Amino acid sequence: MAKSKYYVVWAGRKPGIYTTWADCQKQTTGFSGARFKSFESKAEAEAAYAGEAAERAVTSAARGGGAAASKEEIVTNSISVDVGSKGNPGIVEYKGVDTVTGAIVFEHPPIAKGTNNLGEFLAIVHALRLIHEQGLDKIVYSDSQTAMLWVKNRAVNTNLARDASTLEIWTLVDEALDWLKLHPVHAQVRKWNTAVWGEIKADYGRK
């Protein structure tokens, strides 16, 4: 049985969190400037919805106070990353693209079994390693608050078992963690503002 997903609608007929793709479509289809994204867990959806709401409130308050507050601008000299998954746990793949053009910078082939969050984590670290190894002056964008926290803490928090079926992804995760511990200072990782900028360029389009 397919695992349930949660759909956050930041801009639509009625913003909120929905539990079916059909309900999400009712709020966004044909709506000019619709902004929405699917999440694997209720907690992630609630955090994303609350986080964007807080950002908007701060911006609104600044404008109301007469401050010349401007919208946060996208850093064009950057790599945007995202994951594509089929099932959770299930097949996982990820890629990094040029934030402006969408041109693929790197792409990892499908991993037999993993989770969405672990894929997001690996994508960020892959980008950080590439930037470090090539001496690039870039930042990394991710739309996963969970993965960003894991990178910051240099530790992952997942229930995915370590067994023969998950050996591939766990090997990659252990290598990524080792790299982070050896390189505590690395390129900056920023949260992609989906509500304002739309889907991240690396999005796989799987809702």
Secondary structure, DSSP 8 states (H G I E B T S, - for coil): -----EEEEEESSS-EEESSHHHHHHHHTT-TT-EEEEESSHHHHHHHHHHHHHHHHHHHHHHHTT---------SSEEEEEEEEEETTEEEEEEEEETTT--EEEEEEEEEEE-HHHHHHHHHHHHHHHHHHHT---EEEES-HHHHHHHHHT--------SGGGHHHHHHHHHHHHHHHH-SS---EEE--HHHH-S-TT-----
